[in-house]
């Protein structure tokens, strides 16, 4: 199990701290940096796009796929480039929770993003989408945990 702080796996905690240090517009720029770094879907998943979960609570089309590899979660997102803030959030969630165990994903507090100060730079509607993305990741982690138990 990887080290956790405040209920967050180490990778996600490091991202939260990076956002904590940023001020104002810098937070939005960090989201855009993550957006630009989102990798494309692997070919095997792009061919099975209809098997991905859609996060219907998001205004933008957000699709997520989670799988267990050697006891650790791997996350894949598909978010259009035309939605850079949501795409950035999805990319940072993948970066922060890749290689976490299902239990570690389930332990992430639903409001952990508040420490990042995202509410200062994105609308309430985007915050609802952000919360929905984590909720979907947790649901997938729980399903995987239950099927492997």
Residue, then its C-alpha position, 0 to 999 in steps of 0.5 A: x500500500x502506498x503512503x497516504x496523507x490526509x486520506x490521499x495517496x502520495x501522488x494525489x497529495x503532491x498534486x494537492x500541495x502544488x495547487x495549494x502553493x499556486x495563487x489565483x490564476x496560477x491554479x487555472x494554469x496548472x489545470x490547463x497544464x494537466x489538460x495538455x498532458x492528458x494522454x490519448x486513449x490506448x488503441x485497445x480502449x479507443x476501440x471499446x469506447x462504448x464500454x467506458x463509463x460516462x460521467x453524466x453529471x458533467x456538462x462536457x462529455x467525460x468518459x472514464x475507465x478503471x482497471x486493476x493491474x497487479x492490485x493497483x488501479x489504472x485510470x483512463x479518461x476521454x474528455x474533449x480538448x474543447x473542455x480544458x478545465x474538466x480535462x485538466x481535472x480528469x488528467x490530474x485525477x488519473x495522475x494522482x490515483x494511477x497505481x493506487x489500490x481500490x481501497x486507497x481510491x475509496x478513502x479519498x475524501x469527496x471534498x479533497x479538492x477544497x484544499x486545492x482552492x479550485x473553488x476560487x477559479x472554477x464555477x460551482x457547476x464545474x465543481x459539481x462535475x469534479x465531484x462527480x468524476x471522483x464519485x465515478x472513480x470510487x464506484x468503479x474502484x468499489x466494483x473492482x474491489x468487490x469482484x476481486x475479493 
